[in-house]
C-alpha cells in the first residue's frame, strides 16, 4: 500500500504558532477532518491549530488536535441526534 493511501501513515506539516514554526504529524484522516473543521469555521488550518493549542493543558499538540477533533465529532453527532 502506498504512503498516500495508507490511513495509518503520519503526514508531517509545518505551521506557525505564536510566531514560531513547528511541525505536526497526523494521519491523513485527521488532516482532512481538521481541514473541514477550519473551512466550516471560516479559518485557516493554522488558526484552528492555534485555537486548539491555546486550550491545551498538557500532552503533545498532535494528541490535542486528535482529541479536539474527536470531541467535536461526538458533540456534532449528539446535536444531530437531538434534532
Phi, psi and omega per residue, in radians:
X1 nan 2.384 -3.098
X2 -1.369 2.831 -3.142
X3 -1.028 -0.678 -3.066
X4 -1.214 -0.483 -3.104
X5 -1.771 -0.080 3.138
X6 -1.543 1.893 -3.068
X7 -1.176 -0.256 -3.130
X8 -1.544 -0.135 -3.121
X9 -1.385 2.341 3.111
X10 -1.357 2.406 3.072
X11 -2.004 2.148 -3.100
X12 -1.678 2.304 3.060
X13 -2.264 2.609 3.085
X14 -1.686 2.413 3.059
X15 -2.397 2.736 3.080
X16 -1.813 2.098 3.101
X17 -2.131 2.184 3.108
X18 0.959 0.638 3.092
X19 1.428 0.063 -3.117
X20 -2.140 2.395 3.091
X21 -1.321 2.395 3.049
X22 -2.498 2.838 3.102
X23 -2.071 2.584 3.131
X24 -2.258 2.324 3.105
X25 -1.944 2.093 3.114
X26 -2.374 2.787 3.027
X27 -1.230 2.654 -3.118
X28 -0.937 -0.623 3.132
X29 -1.068 -0.701 3.138
X30 -1.259 -0.645 3.063
X31 -1.082 -0.732 3.137
X32 -1.119 -0.746 3.120
X33 -1.136 -0.722 3.124
X34 -1.127 -0.701 3.093
X35 -1.078 -0.783 3.117
X36 -1.108 -0.712 3.110
X37 -1.081 -0.853 -3.125
X38 -1.050 -0.803 3.129
X39 -1.084 -0.746 3.136
X40 -1.086 -0.562 -3.134
X41 -1.615 0.024 3.122
X42 1.174 0.657 -3.138
X43 -2.403 2.955 3.101
X44 -1.396 2.863 3.054
X45 -1.056 -0.699 3.135
X46 -1.067 -0.695 3.120
X47 -1.167 -0.697 3.106
X48 -1.113 -0.744 3.121
X49 -1.134 -0.714 3.121
X50 -1.075 -0.684 3.117
X51 -1.131 -0.748 3.097
X52 -1.128 -0.767 -3.127
X53 -1.075 -0.649 -3.121
X54 -1.134 -0.486 -3.141
X55 -1.617 -0.133 -3.080
X56 -1.242 2.259 3.113
X57 -1.718 -0.562 3.122
X58 -2.826 3.082 3.121
X59 1.447 3.125 -3.093
X60 -1.393 2.740 3.104
X61 -1.105 -0.724 3.128
X62 -1.043 -0.754 3.100
X63 -1.116 -0.724 3.127
X64 -1.082 -0.664 3.111
X65 -1.155 -0.803 3.139
X66 -1.051 -0.785 -3.137
X67 -1.127 -0.742 3.130
X68 -1.084 -0.753 3.128
X69 -1.133 -0.748 3.132
X70 -1.133 -0.780 3.136
X71 -1.062 -0.739 3.125
X72 -1.158 -0.718 3.127
X73 -1.076 -0.732 3.118
X74 -1.134 -0.763 3.134
X75 -1.084 -0.743 3.120
X76 -1.165 -0.667 3.085
X77 -1.110 -0.782 3.134
X78 -1.128 -0.680 3.113
X79 -1.122 -0.735 3.139
X80 -1.150 -0.611 -3.140
X81 -1.198 -0.547 3.130
X82 -1.347 -0.389 -3.077
X83 -1.304 nan nan
